[in-house]
Amino acid sequence: MIAKADVEKALDGLRQGFNADGADLQVAEVGDSTVSVRLVGTAETCWECIVPPDQLRNVISAVLAHDVPSVRSVELIDPRLK
């Protein structure tokens, strides 16, 4: 099982950029080899400043693959996709 604390720590480096745009990344769920990450924001969030969902998932996947090698897949929960 993947440790949620390891995923949180790996995402900390990305969070600074998202926080600057009024958004954040939350770990929604952690499984044996899968992680769900939720992009959250407020009315003040600069949604246009955040990379498109497909690119965002790829960035998160790359960071987690490097820092938490047991992560095999990443699900992105992005409010822009609704």
C-alpha positions in Angstrom: 0.0 0.0 0.0 1.2 3.5 -0.8 1.7 5.8 2.1 -0.5 8.9 1.9 2.3 10.9 3.7 4.8 10.0 0.9 2.3 11.2 -1.8 1.7 14.4 0.2 5.4 15.1 0.5 6.0 14.5 -3.2 3.2 16.9 -4.1 4.5 19.7 -1.8 6.9 20.9 -4.5 4.0 21.4 -7.0 1.7 23.0 -4.5 3.6 26.3 -4.4 2.8 27.1 -8.0 -0.8 26.1 -7.5 -1.1 28.1 -4.3 0.2 31.2 -6.2 -2.8 30.8 -8.6 -5.3 30.3 -5.8 -5.5 26.5 -6.2 -4.3 23.4 -4.3 -3.8 19.7 -4.9 -5.5 17.3 -2.4 -4.8 13.6 -2.1 -8.3 12.2 -2.5 -7.6 8.5 -2.3 -4.6 6.2 -2.1 -4.7 2.5 -3.2 -2.2 -0.3 -3.7 -0.7 1.3 -6.8 -3.2 4.1 -7.7 -3.5 7.6 -6.4 -6.4 10.1 -6.9 -5.5 13.7 -6.7 -8.1 16.5 -6.6 -7.5 20.0 -8.0 -9.3 22.5 -5.8 -9.9 26.2 -6.0 -12.0 29.1 -5.0 -13.7 32.0 -6.7 -10.3 33.7 -6.7 -8.5 30.9 -8.5 -6.9 31.8 -11.8 -8.2 28.7 -13.7 -6.7 29.9 -17.0 -3.2 30.0 -15.3 -3.3 26.3 -14.5 -2.1 23.8 -17.2 -4.8 21.8 -19.0 -6.0 18.6 -17.3 -4.1 16.2 -19.5 -0.8 18.0 -18.9 -1.5 18.4 -15.2 -2.1 14.6 -14.8 1.2 14.0 -16.7 3.1 16.4 -14.4 1.6 14.8 -11.3 2.3 11.3 -12.6 5.9 12.2 -13.4 6.5 13.7 -9.9 4.9 10.7 -8.2 6.7 8.2 -10.4 10.0 9.8 -9.4 9.3 10.3 -5.7 6.9 7.4 -4.9 7.8 4.6 -7.4 5.1 2.3 -6.2 2.5 4.7 -7.8 1.5 3.1 -11.1 -1.4 5.3 -12.1 -2.8 8.7 -11.2 -6.4 9.8 -11.4 -7.0 13.5 -11.6 -10.2 14.9 -10.3 -10.4 18.3 -12.0 -13.4 20.6 -11.7 -12.7 22.0 -15.1 -13.8 18.7 -16.6 -17.4 18.8 -15.4 
